[in-house]
């Protein structure tokens, strides 16, 4: 599970995961919170206080649409990716892949495990 100290390290991760999950299907906020926790085998757990501000920011930017719907007999705000959101999700996944590869290279070190020399 993530802790408060992990927040700086995980900057941008909640947005990436939200975009990716909403690319699979529309969801409401608490459903996203639970999906992140379950899909990451409880390694990552972002509370509603983290997820909702990201949802609102993405909606204001035009990356998400939100509509109140009846889900399981309860009124929920369901979020969906817009075409701009789909493009944002694809760009975020590509960028994350580059960052993860770069970090992995540093963690592996050079051929003998030493850092590269400029």
Secondary structure, 3 states (H helix, E strand, C coil): CCCHHHCCCCCCHHHHHHHHHHHHCCEEHHHHHHHHHHHCCCCCCCCHHHHHHHHHHHHHCCCEEEEEEEECCEEEEEEEECHHHHHHHHHHHHHHHHHHHHHHHHHHCCCCCCCCCC
